[in-house]
């Protein structure tokens, strides 16, 4: 292949990313470059090498997101062994579940809970296959406008379940301080001058995005950065703060913890706990409901901020 000298803008157009992301790749050492005076230049062969390296990592890297998801599915769906006696597993990624687990450990009827930091989709599958005791979900259905109930029906079929509210949260866009790209809503994903950073498949935030894109008939694969995935709200906010992308999606609470970004609220979401109805009278599950309805637990969450607790501990649906 003929080797050509490229500018950062040339590379940005080839890779369909922003020029700032090119600089970030160079800064991290992921993309080789050299200087001519004060100007940065990149050989086209180094761009091809970077693309090849990314393809290799996607398929083979032991710590890649793809292998992480594969391991999660294998642990939940393919294991023929039973969960060790005494294990009590709560799935979900919000910090309130860590606080709930601490309260559960000291409750008279409680137990020691293990935490599995997987997204809503994988958590519901784990509940269906009997690999966990409690799933949590914040999955928005674009057709009904409802949270969680449509997904529980599809992913946990034939099992009577109870959905109990944990909290409401505000979801929105993370953008650079001052919102220099003037981002206002979902329609902005049609623009070709924006680069995003996405969440992993199966988490509620990713499904929220994909549902809105589906309703607007926007092809996600044509969005710059759509295939770039990070595993938490905090990671997304951090990338935006370092000018690694123009837009990401996360909750308001996390956005307030990161400097140099603004938060644009777009949707109020319901975050629920899902359990099997057969388990509801067992001591650890009764303890969880008792904790959720207690003023002590709610007061601690109010101190953290970012949660609407008006329906915490309320049964949303029985199916």
Phi, psi and omega in degrees: 000137178292131181273125181242151176270127185239151172269164175305324178294321176300315181295319179301320180290322180294316184271355181059048176229175179280160178296326178298323178294325176299314178298323179295319177298320178294317181298321180282351182085011180282336183229123180288149178207176173210166183248140170241099190067239178261002184265141176267135177228150182229135174283141180298330178294327178290328175295315178297322178296319178297317179298317179296320180297320178296318178297319179296316180297322181299325185270327194236340187298130185294337182255015183290160178298325181298314180290329176299314179295322179298317180296320178300312181296321179296318180297320183278318196253333189253348181286130178267351180280161177271155173295137181305146180304136179091350180284139179223109191251128175248125180263146177142166189241353184281147181298335180296335178287329174293320178293317177301318180297323178294316178297321181297325182293328183259357179290142181305328180254012187273194182203171175275121183260139171267144182253133175242113187271067178243164182287173185301317184298310180294326179297318179293323176296319177298323177294318180298318182274006175073022182270343181225169179260326183223130172251154171236155186208145169218063186256114183269132178258116185293332182284319182263340185076008183260160176256137163072313185304312179300324182285323177297320179298322183279320189266344178234056185289146175076003180241125178289127183230161174235132178252122183239134183287135173265310182186168168252144178229158176259122177262152180190188181264135167268126178225166178297153181306130182086356179049061185297336180270003176054052179277132185232335185191187185298330181299338181295343178289354173282342186288146179262003179258010180248144173239131182250167166234133193254166170266167183286155177299139176099343178273156185298325181293320178294318181292324175301313177298310186296326177294317179293321177296320179298315181294329180269000181058044177255128179279111182301326182294346178266359179272129178300123177089001183301324183276357178274118188244143172230157193262007180202161174299319183297319178296320178298311182298322180295319179296318178297319182294335180263015179062029177278348177197167182268334186208143172212169183240137178192185181268161186296319184303314180292322180300327180287345183271351187245132181283158171069024173227158172246154179245126178250106182295138181230335186198139174269125184245151178259125182252116189239159172257138181236125179226162175285140181297328179297340183267351194298331182268000179284145187309313182297326181285322175295324178296320180297315179297319178300318180294313182300327182271357184278145179290331180297313180296315181295323180296322179295318179292324178296326178294327178288319179088162176092002181238143168259115188253019185296335180242012181301129181087359180272139176284121181275319182198152170237130184227000000 
